[in-house]
Amino acid sequence: MTLQLSTEEKQIIKKALKNKKVAPYHRKLQALLLHSERLSFNKISKIVAYVPQTIKNTVDTYKEKGIEGILTENRGGRHRCYMTKEEEENFLKEALEKALKGEYITIQSFYEVYQEKIGRTTTKEGFYALIKRHGWRKVEPRPQHPKKADANVIYASKNKILIHESKKAFQTSPSL
């Protein structure tokens, strides 16, 4: 079953072939024109360097959607996501509201809430990718080191340093 194009459709395809903006689709457009001239898929595949099945898919797409179906890119997208972008944004807004109210949010607790929300276990790498995708990052470091000395020990060590420095200042340098 060959594709029958009217003269107007052929002119539109030829005009599109001259347009540099649709250069990535020139081979598909050429395949359409050659198929309308009653060439087989195998002969067209040798001319335009496509697999015959790709040419058949191109012809079927043209029959269903017209030239717009050929000239639009339909690859890519978020096919392996647990939430839509809007759901992710709402989830992060909820966490932000909790943080603004004064709740201390850790990554671990946030990660657990995320897993409960989607209803399955995930990797932390995927969760960190979600956070990074929305521009979140660690802004505030922890308030103090867990092994930080208390104020008395710090004061005593500073006094030792001052005493040692004053002793060095009074020592005379050896004469040469």
Sequence and secondary structure as in RCSB ss.txt:
>XXXX:A:sequence
MTLQLSTEEKQIIKKALKNKKVAPYHRKLQALLLHSERLSFNKISKIVAYVPQTIKNTVDTYKEKGIEGILTENR
GGRHRCYMTKEEEENFLKEALEKALKGEYITIQSFYEVYQEKIGRTTTKEGFYALIKRHGWRKVEPRPQHPKKAD
ANVIYASKNKILIHESKKAFQTSPSL
>XXXX:A:secstr
      HHHHHHHHHHHH GGGGGGHHHHHHHHHHHTT  HHHHHHHHT  HHHHHHHHHHHHHH HHHHHS   
    S SS HHHHHHHHHHHHHHHHTT    HHHHHHHHHHHHTS   HHHHHHHHHHTT    S  SS TT   
HHHHHHHHHHHHHHHHHHHHS     
